[in-house]
């Protein structure tokens, strides 16, 4: 993908606008779906398995569907690839999961980071690494497994919670391959200043205490430093920030809730990225499991903006 700063990207990317995105959001999934495209030159067969990323390590990845851009899903802390195929009680029976719905319209991939846990409680088969780990390590692993699996860009990267921080790092580090970004109740550097110092320290201590050296334990402070050391997203990259509107809490300190700080960090993230900010979601933190149709429409809205007109 050509960088907009070089002028090549603008000719084929129609920028996402609030009005256009809302037209996708207000319609059903069928009306939101981009038109089918011919398969790419490489195989678009479904894949699911371990891929060698070098240094004696393997990472699990699953991909389905066909079409471009490829949507890459990045789960929250300790969430494996099947997080995107999980629905919470209360979702209407027969509703497709986010992964299934997106894969029906374009190529979709999800992967297990080291130290993540599958929906049935079993540990990922991805090779364990020393914990804690950073968003930069997560982004490098994602690039390595996509390459090993033969999955080519351009990508629309979708990140939930911690996965949103990794998605931002990936999009900034490998900007030539990333055409769009969807952040779902994403962690961000802004939390370091919207939380009180006491809340931040308590959260970092809680994460450190939960680690056993094998289960995923994010190093937020190093991740934030690493993100700040990379170039900003290319100007004009379509970005959607979708936030929870049902209060939830980090539950790291007694007393004041962390919810107001989370809400403000979401606002600041959307402002920083020049993103369309979707706040009326009727959801807590687990957006894809609670509101899969809403999340799917937002993702396919970005995909549709990146496909050639007609």
Rosetta silent file (secondary structure, phi, psi, omega in degrees, C-alpha in Angstrom):
SEQUENCE: XXXXXXXXXXXXXXXXXXXXXXXXXXXXXXXXXXXXXXXXXXXXXXXXXXXXXXXXXXXXXXXXXXXXXXXXXXXXXXXXXXXXXXXXXXXXXXXXXXXXXXXXXXXXXXXXXXXXXXXXXXXXXXXXXXXXXXXXXXXXXXXXXXXXXXXXXXXXXXXXXXXXXXXXXXXXXXXXXXXXXXXXXXXXXXXXXXXXXXXXXXXXXXXXXXXXXXXXXXXXXXXXXXXXXXXXXXXXXXXXXXXXXXXXXXXXXXXXXXXXXXXXXXXXXXXXXXXXXXXXXXXXXXXXXXXXXXXXXXXXXXXXXXXXXX
SCORE:     score description
SCORE:     0.000 S_00000001
   1 L     0.000  129.889  177.525    0.000    0.000    0.000 S_00000001
   2 L   -74.681  143.146  178.536    1.347    3.401   -0.923 S_00000001
   3 L   -76.701  138.652  179.013    1.578    5.941    1.881 S_00000001
   4 H   -58.415  -31.090 -179.913   -0.722    8.956    1.564 S_00000001
   5 H   -63.380  -20.970  176.073    2.287   11.150    2.291 S_00000001
   6 H   -95.133   -5.036  174.970    3.630    9.983   -1.056 S_00000001
   7 L    92.827  -12.641 -175.120    0.330   10.641   -2.791 S_00000001
   8 L   -76.063  -26.826 -172.222   -0.358    7.084   -3.989 S_00000001
   9 L   -79.413  -31.684 -171.681   -2.982    6.132   -1.479 S_00000001
  10 L   -62.633  -29.896 -176.109   -5.456    8.943   -1.944 S_00000001
  11 L   -68.113  -24.052 -176.406   -6.501    7.799   -5.418 S_00000001
  12 L  -117.741   -7.279  179.860   -7.994    4.509   -4.228 S_00000001
  13 L  -105.273  117.224  174.604   -9.044    5.156   -0.639 S_00000001
  14 L   -89.859  119.102 -172.350  -12.335    6.955   -0.121 S_00000001
  15 L   -63.227  140.417  177.979  -12.108    8.508    3.317 S_00000001
  16 L   -71.334  128.181  177.473  -14.569    7.299    5.910 S_00000001
  17 L  -117.107  157.888 -179.641  -17.030   10.001    6.898 S_00000001
  18 H   -58.900  -43.503 -178.388  -19.484   10.099    9.746 S_00000001
  19 H   -62.806  -42.831 -179.230  -22.428   10.271    7.364 S_00000001
  20 H   -67.650  -43.401 -179.952  -21.293    7.296    5.309 S_00000001
  21 H   -62.818  -41.464 -179.495  -20.510    5.185    8.347 S_00000001
  22 H   -62.343  -32.494  177.811  -23.873    5.968    9.910 S_00000001
  23 H   -64.536  -33.986  174.473  -25.602    4.751    6.770 S_00000001
  24 H   -70.918  -41.238 -175.295  -23.919    1.392    7.332 S_00000001
  25 H   -67.139  -34.654 -175.726  -24.721    1.430   11.044 S_00000001
  26 H   -81.538  -19.083  177.961  -28.416    2.173   10.572 S_00000001
  27 L   -88.842  177.274  176.064  -28.935   -0.550    7.964 S_00000001
  28 L   -81.084  172.949 -179.835  -28.830   -4.285    8.464 S_00000001
  29 H   -60.150  -36.826 -178.326  -25.732   -6.405    8.004 S_00000001
  30 H   -64.440  -42.233  179.911  -26.808   -7.384    4.516 S_00000001
  31 H   -71.827  -22.743 -179.768  -27.078   -3.785    3.383 S_00000001
  32 H   -81.128  -16.614 -171.795  -23.762   -3.009    5.058 S_00000001
  33 L   -71.029  129.710  174.202  -21.891   -5.750    3.243 S_00000001
  34 L   -65.122  155.549  178.444  -19.448   -4.640    0.552 S_00000001
  35 L   -66.552  151.106 -177.648  -19.918   -6.227   -2.851 S_00000001
  36 L   -66.860  148.513  177.008  -17.998   -9.419   -3.490 S_00000001
  37 L  -118.161  156.107  172.908  -14.603   -9.214   -5.138 S_00000001
  38 L   -59.887  150.391  177.644  -12.728  -11.793   -7.196 S_00000001
  39 L   -61.980  149.990  176.566  -10.390  -13.958   -5.139 S_00000001
  40 L   -73.717  172.256 -174.665   -6.828  -12.767   -4.835 S_00000001
  41 L   -61.395  -38.811  179.740   -4.012  -14.557   -6.595 S_00000001
  42 L   -77.526  171.635 -179.894   -3.078  -16.607   -3.529 S_00000001
  43 L   -67.467  139.229  173.820   -5.357  -19.267   -2.043 S_00000001
  44 L  -108.763   24.280  178.511   -8.330  -18.018   -0.037 S_00000001
  45 L   -66.201  152.635  174.817   -8.969  -21.432    1.507 S_00000001
  46 L   -65.615  139.880  177.059   -9.805  -21.599    5.196 S_00000001
  47 E  -132.828  151.312  175.034   -6.767  -22.239    7.369 S_00000001
  48 E  -161.761  114.836 -179.458   -6.380  -23.002   11.071 S_00000001
  49 E   170.066 -174.904 -179.761   -3.169  -24.159   12.672 S_00000001
  50 E   -89.231  138.219  179.635    0.259  -23.358   13.999 S_00000001
  51 E  -124.574  135.288 -177.987    2.684  -21.365   11.845 S_00000001
  52 E   -74.720  118.528  179.737    6.439  -21.188   12.328 S_00000001
  53 E  -108.463   12.055  177.836    7.508  -17.590   12.985 S_00000001
  54 E    93.238  168.293  179.793   11.178  -18.369   13.628 S_00000001
  55 L    56.576   31.787  177.750   13.344  -18.646   16.748 S_00000001
  56 L    72.267   18.737 -175.969   11.730  -21.973   17.548 S_00000001
  57 E  -114.461  147.388  173.876    8.301  -20.418   17.980 S_00000001
  58 E  -127.477  146.740  178.496    4.885  -21.210   16.519 S_00000001
  59 E  -130.078  135.270  178.247    1.718  -19.092   16.623 S_00000001
  60 E   -80.092  134.607  174.229   -1.826  -20.293   15.996 S_00000001
  61 E  -141.355  144.011  174.140   -3.827  -18.446   13.348 S_00000001
  62 E  -125.131  134.450  176.926   -7.220  -19.033   11.748 S_00000001
  63 E  -135.914  143.248  176.511   -8.400  -17.384    8.506 S_00000001
  64 E  -141.748  165.221  172.686  -11.601  -17.735    6.482 S_00000001
  65 L    83.924 -179.681  178.952  -13.330  -16.048    3.590 S_00000001
  66 L  -145.375  159.335 -179.633  -12.064  -14.216    0.546 S_00000001
  67 L   117.486  168.872 -177.371  -11.706  -10.668   -0.657 S_00000001
  68 L  -134.126  143.954    3.122   -9.658   -7.608    0.149 S_00000001
  69 L   -74.834  161.562  174.385   -8.836   -5.913    2.467 S_00000001
  70 E   -82.522  130.252  175.697   -8.178   -8.653    4.996 S_00000001
  71 E   -90.792  124.632 -178.806   -9.683   -7.967    8.417 S_00000001
  72 E  -111.981  122.186 -177.787   -7.274   -8.941   11.208 S_00000001
  73 E   -97.488  133.390 -179.723   -8.726   -9.420   14.699 S_00000001
  74 E  -124.190  114.206 -171.870   -6.611   -8.734   17.808 S_00000001
  75 L   -76.588  169.176  175.511   -8.110   -9.957   21.081 S_00000001
  76 L   -76.631 -178.157 -177.017   -8.053   -8.450   24.554 S_00000001
  77 L   -52.358  125.362  178.166   -5.775   -9.528   27.396 S_00000001
  78 L    63.613   10.823  177.162   -5.438  -13.318   27.500 S_00000001
  79 E   -88.572  130.676  179.319   -8.112  -13.651   24.816 S_00000001
  80 L   -89.556 -176.306 -177.348   -7.410  -16.183   22.067 S_00000001
  81 H   -58.822  -33.275 -176.446   -8.625  -16.176   18.454 S_00000001
  82 H   -73.808   -2.391  173.383  -11.946  -17.739   19.445 S_00000001
  83 H   -57.815  -30.071 -177.923  -12.826  -14.617   21.427 S_00000001
  84 H   -84.698   -0.279  176.378  -14.248  -13.316   18.131 S_00000001
  85 H  -119.961   26.788 -178.727  -16.505  -16.371   17.842 S_00000001
  86 L  -116.283  136.895  176.891  -18.018  -16.029   21.309 S_00000001
  87 L  -122.975  141.972  177.624  -21.440  -14.556   22.133 S_00000001
  88 L   -84.786  154.859  174.002  -22.756  -13.610   25.556 S_00000001
  89 L   -54.790  141.566 -178.030  -26.163  -14.733   26.829 S_00000001
  90 L   107.244  -22.764  173.761  -28.827  -12.324   25.648 S_00000001
  91 L   -72.226  137.246 -175.971  -27.660  -12.152   22.042 S_00000001
  92 L   -56.110  133.833  177.558  -30.479  -13.338   19.762 S_00000001
  93 L   -55.350  140.406  179.635  -30.207  -17.046   18.875 S_00000001
  94 L    86.775   -4.468  178.317  -28.787  -17.594   15.408 S_00000001
  95 L   -68.117  126.292  176.856  -26.862  -14.298   15.360 S_00000001
  96 L   -64.273  146.186  172.789  -23.547  -14.805   13.529 S_00000001
  97 L   -68.805  164.735  179.090  -20.428  -14.035   15.532 S_00000001
  98 H   -57.302  -44.372 -179.115  -18.337  -11.067   14.459 S_00000001
  99 H   -62.941  -46.746 -179.161  -15.738  -13.347   12.884 S_00000001
 100 H   -61.483  -44.389 -176.037  -18.324  -15.376   10.979 S_00000001
 101 H   -67.207  -41.076  179.571  -20.174  -12.311    9.708 S_00000001
 102 H   -68.876  -40.821 -178.838  -17.039  -10.525    8.522 S_00000001
 103 H   -65.819  -17.590  176.678  -15.631  -13.693    6.907 S_00000001
 104 L   -74.384  -12.399 -174.143  -18.812  -13.943    4.847 S_00000001
 105 L  -125.485  -15.992  177.864  -17.827  -10.720    3.048 S_00000001
 106 L  -162.201  173.641  177.635  -14.021  -10.523    3.045 S_00000001
 107 L   -67.024  136.719 -179.532  -10.925  -12.378    4.239 S_00000001
 108 E  -135.362  136.053 -178.823  -10.808  -12.549    8.062 S_00000001
 109 E  -135.036  142.374  172.877   -7.982  -13.720   10.341 S_00000001
 110 E  -139.758  154.175 -174.115   -7.576  -14.094   14.104 S_00000001
 111 E  -143.054  163.561  177.082   -4.649  -15.468   16.094 S_00000001
 112 L  -101.095  116.678  170.649   -3.588  -16.594   19.579 S_00000001
 113 L   -72.115  157.454  175.554   -0.934  -14.491   21.267 S_00000001
 114 L   -57.626  139.195  176.043    1.396  -16.380   23.634 S_00000001
 115 L    82.906    8.333  179.509   -0.147  -16.873   27.070 S_00000001
 116 L   -89.428  164.998 -174.705   -3.761  -16.519   25.942 S_00000001
 117 E  -123.438  132.261  179.080   -6.654  -18.747   27.022 S_00000001
 118 L   -77.268  166.296 -173.689   -9.288  -20.272   24.764 S_00000001
 119 L   -60.908  -27.434  179.810  -13.006  -20.032   25.446 S_00000001
 120 L   -86.332    5.413  178.558  -13.088  -23.586   26.841 S_00000001
 121 L    91.248   -4.739 -179.581  -10.396  -22.693   29.386 S_00000001
 122 L   -82.022  148.742  178.956   -7.545  -24.486   27.604 S_00000001
 123 E   -74.450  151.849  176.623   -4.242  -22.676   27.015 S_00000001
 124 L   -61.026  147.502  171.688   -3.253  -21.613   23.525 S_00000001
 125 L   -79.558   -6.231  176.590   -0.884  -23.932   21.626 S_00000001
 126 L   -58.456  139.415 -176.686    1.125  -20.857   20.569 S_00000001
 127 L   -57.450  130.368  179.098    4.666  -21.138   21.928 S_00000001
 128 L   -66.864  149.506  173.951    4.986  -19.528   25.350 S_00000001
 129 L  -131.412  164.496  177.889    7.285  -16.545   25.806 S_00000001
 130 L   -63.575  136.493  176.930    8.584  -14.752   28.881 S_00000001
 131 L  -109.787  152.263    6.069    6.017  -12.390   30.366 S_00000001
 132 L   -77.195  166.460  178.306    5.285   -9.506   30.640 S_00000001
 133 E  -127.174  162.406 -175.844    5.140   -8.550   26.971 S_00000001
 134 L  -109.820  166.574  175.435    4.662   -5.264   25.133 S_00000001
 135 H   -62.541  -34.653  178.271    2.426   -4.028   22.348 S_00000001
 136 H   -64.162  -40.275  175.916    5.507   -3.810   20.107 S_00000001
 137 H   -64.350  -40.945  177.989    6.190   -7.513   20.672 S_00000001
 138 H   -61.437  -42.062  179.623    2.546   -8.243   19.906 S_00000001
 139 H   -66.135  -41.333  179.107    2.718   -6.247   16.673 S_00000001
 140 H   -64.763  -40.412  177.802    5.928   -7.990   15.576 S_00000001
 141 H   -64.339  -40.188  179.477    4.400  -11.410   16.265 S_00000001
 142 H   -62.893  -44.469  178.378    1.285  -10.490   14.287 S_00000001
 143 H   -61.984  -39.835 -177.412    3.354   -9.411   11.289 S_00000001
 144 H   -67.223  -41.987 -177.705    5.401  -12.612   11.533 S_00000001
 145 H   -74.482  -34.806  174.417    2.422  -14.981   11.645 S_00000001
 146 H   -60.780  -43.519  178.614    0.606  -13.185    8.823 S_00000001
 147 H   -64.432  -45.004 -177.905    3.736  -13.538    6.707 S_00000001
 148 H   -64.064  -32.978 -179.290    4.221  -17.186    7.696 S_00000001
 149 L   -85.036   -4.161 -179.815    0.597  -17.981    6.824 S_00000001
 150 L    74.952   23.073  179.729    0.873  -16.225    3.453 S_00000001
 151 L   -91.743  117.997 -173.626   -1.780  -13.641    4.373 S_00000001
 152 L  -103.178  153.119  174.558   -1.138  -10.430    2.453 S_00000001
 153 L   -74.441  179.767    6.116   -2.323   -6.880    2.990 S_00000001
 154 L   -75.268  155.482 -178.780   -3.903   -4.493    2.806 S_00000001
 155 E  -115.969  148.206  159.925   -5.349   -5.041    6.272 S_00000001
 156 E  -108.864  118.399 -173.934   -8.091   -3.528    8.358 S_00000001
 157 E  -100.337  128.397 -177.529   -6.977   -4.196   11.936 S_00000001
 158 E  -116.857  118.352 -177.082   -9.643   -4.613   14.627 S_00000001
 159 E  -124.103  135.250  177.345   -8.481   -4.516   18.251 S_00000001
 160 E  -108.225  129.511  174.547  -10.384   -5.029   21.510 S_00000001
 161 L    54.683 -121.593  175.759   -9.104   -3.620   24.816 S_00000001
 162 H   -55.160  -35.926  178.410   -5.363   -4.503   25.025 S_00000001
 163 H   -59.393  -28.094  176.311   -5.708   -5.699   21.439 S_00000001
 164 H   -67.505  -35.683  176.516   -6.539   -2.119   20.484 S_00000001
 165 H   -68.514  -41.106  176.392   -3.168   -0.957   21.794 S_00000001
 166 H   -64.725  -40.740  178.723   -1.436   -3.715   19.819 S_00000001
 167 H   -61.675  -41.043  176.958   -3.509   -2.801   16.748 S_00000001
 168 H   -62.563  -43.606  179.197   -2.383    0.833   17.028 S_00000001
 169 H   -63.142  -43.741  179.762    1.251   -0.267   17.312 S_00000001
 170 H   -62.070  -45.513 -177.773    0.891   -2.615   14.328 S_00000001
 171 H   -64.075  -34.008 -179.802   -0.795    0.054   12.195 S_00000001
 172 H   -80.985  -33.840 -178.993    1.934    2.574   12.971 S_00000001
 173 H   -76.958  -38.445 -176.669    4.841    0.133   12.592 S_00000001
 174 L  -118.017   50.801 -172.270    3.576   -1.504    9.381 S_00000001
 175 H   -63.209  -26.083  178.282    1.641    1.434    7.969 S_00000001
 176 H   -65.993  -20.003 -177.258    2.295    0.442    4.352 S_00000001
 177 H  -103.992   -8.588 -173.994    0.154   -2.655    4.908 S_00000001
 178 E  -110.171  122.168 -179.141   -2.662   -1.161    7.009 S_00000001
 179 E  -104.844  -13.813 -178.720   -5.497    0.724    5.336 S_00000001
 180 E  -161.987  161.056 -173.868   -7.951    1.007    8.241 S_00000001
 181 E  -143.139  132.488  174.565   -8.326    0.601   11.982 S_00000001
 182 E  -125.707  119.137 -175.225  -11.293   -0.273   14.224 S_00000001
 183 E  -113.152  120.389 -174.526  -10.700    0.088   17.967 S_00000001
 184 E  -107.149  106.614 -178.596  -13.211   -1.503   20.356 S_00000001
 185 L    44.761   51.245 -169.360  -13.084   -0.066   23.886 S_00000001
 186 L   -75.229  140.795  164.707   -9.364    0.130   23.302 S_00000001
 187 L   -65.315  152.753 -178.914   -6.656    0.590   25.877 S_00000001
 188 L  -156.683  167.389  176.973   -4.585    3.660   25.111 S_00000001
 189 L   -62.969  -23.324 -176.554   -1.788    5.884   26.304 S_00000001
 190 L   -66.947  -22.220  179.428   -4.403    8.366   27.519 S_00000001
 191 H   -62.717  -26.914 -178.115   -5.318    6.135   30.468 S_00000001
 192 H   -65.927  -21.490  177.704   -2.007    7.010   32.081 S_00000001
 193 H  -112.682  -17.285  177.215   -3.253   10.545   32.612 S_00000001
 194 H   -83.526  -31.841  170.319   -7.021   10.108   32.917 S_00000001
 195 L   -73.227  149.769  173.543   -6.677    7.638   35.793 S_00000001
 196 L   -67.679  157.855  176.914   -5.429    9.124   39.047 S_00000001
 197 H   -54.859  -36.494  179.778   -1.816    8.215   39.900 S_00000001
 198 H   -67.126  -42.439  178.238   -3.171    5.952   42.640 S_00000001
 199 H   -64.971  -44.219  179.829   -5.529    4.161   40.260 S_00000001
 200 H   -60.272  -48.797 -178.546   -2.818    3.738   37.627 S_00000001
 201 H   -61.928  -39.644  179.579   -0.322    2.334   40.138 S_00000001
 202 H   -65.988  -38.349  178.597   -2.951   -0.020   41.579 S_00000001
 203 H   -65.557  -46.088  178.918   -3.836   -1.268   38.073 S_00000001
 204 H   -61.982  -38.764  178.944   -0.201   -1.904   37.179 S_00000001
 205 H   -66.976  -38.743  179.270    0.290   -3.706   40.497 S_00000001
 206 H   -64.725  -40.325  177.955   -2.805   -5.857   39.910 S_00000001
 207 H   -64.434  -44.252 -179.244   -1.528   -6.890   36.462 S_00000001
 208 H   -62.738  -39.667 -177.677    1.906   -7.729   37.873 S_00000001
 209 H   -70.629  -23.996 -177.415    0.377   -9.767   40.692 S_00000001
 210 H   -83.368   -9.854 -175.656   -1.780  -11.765   38.252 S_00000001
 211 L   -83.610  147.629  175.331    1.187  -12.972   36.218 S_00000001
 212 L  -124.657   11.554 -179.444    2.846  -16.371   36.588 S_00000001
 213 L    88.243  -11.428  179.926    5.464  -15.914   33.874 S_00000001
 214 L  -119.287  -49.716  177.507    3.402  -17.906   31.342 S_00000001
 215 L   -64.811  143.927 -177.177   -0.081  -16.328   31.181 S_00000001
 216 L   -56.940  131.567  177.967   -0.158  -13.104   29.184 S_00000001
 217 L  -137.808  104.568 -175.383    0.694  -10.071   31.312 S_00000001
 218 E   -72.339  135.643  172.003    0.822   -6.758   29.413 S_00000001
 219 L   -93.372   90.896 -174.575    3.552   -4.251   30.212 S_00000001
 220 H   -65.832  -41.608 -175.390    1.457   -1.137   29.685 S_00000001
 221 H   -65.463  -44.264  176.744    4.107    1.416   30.565 S_00000001
 222 H   -66.818  -34.447  178.972    6.691   -0.024   28.150 S_00000001
 223 H   -65.473  -42.079  178.963    3.952   -0.419   25.524 S_00000001
 224 H   -64.987  -41.526  177.431    2.976    3.237   25.819 S_00000001
 225 H   -62.447  -41.662 -179.659    6.616    4.291   25.543 S_00000001
 226 H   -66.051  -39.829  178.059    7.036    2.106   22.458 S_00000001
 227 H   -63.382  -41.028 -179.885    3.931    3.492   20.806 S_00000001
 228 H   -66.109  -20.046 -179.064    5.138    7.026   21.408 S_00000001
 229 L   -87.083   -5.145  179.824    8.422    6.202   19.688 S_00000001
 230 L  -101.132  157.896  179.053    6.724    5.250   16.389 S_00000001
 231 L   -66.379  149.922  177.731    5.480    7.582   13.690 S_00000001
 232 L   -64.030  162.599  175.231    1.817    8.573   13.785 S_00000001
 233 L   -57.281  145.426  174.862   -0.681    6.902   11.464 S_00000001
 234 L   -56.546  139.421 -179.418   -0.561    8.231    7.897 S_00000001
 235 L   -59.373  133.932  178.955   -2.942   11.147    7.487 S_00000001
 236 L    94.607   -2.390  176.709   -6.300   10.056    6.117 S_00000001
 237 L   -64.247  123.901  177.576   -6.258    6.487    7.472 S_00000001
 238 E   -64.729  127.566  179.844   -9.906    5.567    8.212 S_00000001
 239 E  -134.496  135.156  171.290  -10.301    4.920   11.942 S_00000001
 240 E  -119.512  130.905  170.262  -13.348    4.032   14.012 S_00000001
 241 E  -109.757  120.523  177.767  -13.320    4.127   17.810 S_00000001
 242 E  -115.153  126.709 -172.573  -16.265    2.255   19.325 S_00000001
 243 L  -118.773  150.150  172.621  -16.745    2.607   23.083 S_00000001
 244 L   -67.060  150.315  173.932  -18.804    0.871   25.745 S_00000001
 245 L  -125.580    3.132  173.563  -21.635    2.913   27.253 S_00000001
 246 L  -100.017  115.427 -172.431  -22.623    0.497   30.051 S_00000001
 247 L   -54.850  137.041  172.251  -20.433    1.369   33.076 S_00000001
 248 L  -142.848  170.572 -170.906  -17.860   -1.166   34.161 S_00000001
 249 L  -139.850  145.044  174.704  -14.829   -0.800   36.386 S_00000001
 250 L   -67.961  -20.507  176.318  -11.208   -1.882   36.499 S_00000001
 251 L    53.854   47.865 -179.037  -11.858   -2.662   40.198 S_00000001
 252 L  -107.429  -14.073  178.409   -8.305   -1.922   41.227 S_00000001
 253 L  -141.741  149.872  170.877   -8.929    0.474   44.097 S_00000001
 254 L   -72.528  160.504  176.675  -11.667    1.024   46.644 S_00000001
 255 L    93.696 -129.047 -170.974  -13.544    4.292   46.403 S_00000001
 256 L   -60.490  139.083  177.630  -13.781    6.253   43.166 S_00000001
 257 L   -71.903  150.152  174.494  -14.766    4.353   40.026 S_00000001
 258 L   -87.821   -5.866 -176.278  -12.355    4.145   37.093 S_00000001
 259 H   -57.817  -47.530  179.608  -15.272    4.370   34.607 S_00000001
 260 H   -58.507  -36.930  179.178  -15.131    8.189   34.113 S_00000001
 261 H   -67.317  -36.924  178.148  -11.404    7.939   33.370 S_00000001
 262 H   -65.009  -44.516 -179.990  -12.037    5.182   30.817 S_00000001
 263 H   -60.777  -44.317 -179.587  -14.723    7.248   29.082 S_00000001
 264 H   -66.465  -37.741  178.122  -12.459   10.298   28.901 S_00000001
 265 H   -64.362  -35.986  176.390   -9.563    8.202   27.562 S_00000001
 266 H   -63.636  -42.934  179.809  -11.850    6.919   24.792 S_00000001
 267 H   -62.324  -44.665 -178.627  -12.782   10.483   23.860 S_00000001
 268 H   -66.249  -36.548  178.453   -9.148   11.566   23.777 S_00000001
 269 H   -64.074  -46.571  179.157   -8.151    8.554   21.663 S_00000001
 270 H   -61.501  -40.213  179.687  -10.827    9.296   19.065 S_00000001
 271 H   -65.455  -43.951 -179.988   -9.783   12.957   19.016 S_00000001
 272 H   -59.033  -41.361 -174.171   -6.085   12.061   18.641 S_00000001
 273 H   -90.859   -2.275 -175.447   -6.769    9.753   15.696 S_00000001
 274 L    60.667   37.430 -171.942   -9.396   11.935   14.017 S_00000001
 275 L   -90.199  156.061  163.346  -11.686    8.929   14.292 S_00000001
 276 E   -72.029  126.916 -175.134  -15.412    8.483   13.990 S_00000001
 277 E  -110.953  113.060 -179.298  -16.396    7.859   17.610 S_00000001
 278 E  -101.107  113.828 -172.325  -19.371    5.562   18.162 S_00000001
 279 L  -113.803  -19.916 -179.339  -20.587    5.806   21.743 S_00000001
 280 L   -92.330   82.529 -170.351  -24.215    4.628   21.707 S_00000001
 281 L  -113.586  -12.771 -177.557  -23.428    0.916   21.733 S_00000001
 282 L    51.514   47.382 -173.759  -25.639   -0.541   24.524 S_00000001
 283 L  -147.079  150.430  166.146  -22.626   -2.580   25.577 S_00000001
 284 L   -85.243 -151.792 -172.876  -20.127   -3.139   28.296 S_00000001
 285 L   -69.556  -25.315 -175.622  -16.454   -3.876   27.663 S_00000001
 286 L   -89.412   60.892 -172.067  -17.073   -7.043   25.610 S_00000001
 287 H   -51.861  -50.773 -176.895  -18.367   -5.300   22.502 S_00000001
 288 H   -67.080  -27.198  178.946  -18.010   -8.120   19.915 S_00000001
 289 H   -85.073  -25.187 -178.355  -19.619  -10.674   22.245 S_00000001
 290 H   -94.042  -37.400 -176.689  -22.390   -8.322   23.389 S_00000001
 291 L  -133.384   63.730 -175.207  -23.154   -6.419   20.174 S_00000001
 292 H   -62.519  -35.914 -178.416  -21.771   -8.512   17.280 S_00000001
 293 H   -68.565  -40.334  178.961  -24.043   -6.983   14.642 S_00000001
 294 H   -63.487  -45.291  179.251  -23.105   -3.426   15.598 S_00000001
 295 H   -64.078  -43.039  179.491  -19.396   -4.267   15.564 S_00000001
 296 H   -59.850  -44.388 -179.746  -19.731   -6.111   12.245 S_00000001
 297 H   -61.269  -40.673  178.911  -21.440   -3.142   10.598 S_00000001
 298 H   -63.889  -43.080 -179.929  -18.675   -0.802   11.732 S_00000001
 299 H   -64.723  -48.275 -178.764  -15.969   -3.121   10.390 S_00000001
 300 H   -68.136  -25.067  173.041  -17.710   -3.696    7.063 S_00000001
 301 H   -62.637  -43.932  177.064  -18.297    0.028    6.803 S_00000001
 302 H   -66.474  -44.651  177.762  -14.533    0.586    6.832 S_00000001
 303 H   -56.215  -44.353 -179.608  -13.999   -2.316    4.425 S_00000001
 304 H   -62.524  -36.090  178.654  -16.560   -0.806    2.054 S_00000001
 305 H   -67.372  -23.461 -175.730  -14.822    2.580    2.106 S_00000001
 306 H   -93.493   -8.563  178.874  -11.567    0.919    1.046 S_00000001
 307 L   -90.333  149.319 -179.814  -12.955   -0.967   -1.922 S_00000001
 308 L   -58.595  145.001  178.929  -13.126    0.669   -5.345 S_00000001
 309 L   -58.460  136.804  178.104  -16.434    2.360   -6.160 S_00000001
 310 L    83.836    0.000    0.000  -18.854    0.041   -7.946 S_00000001
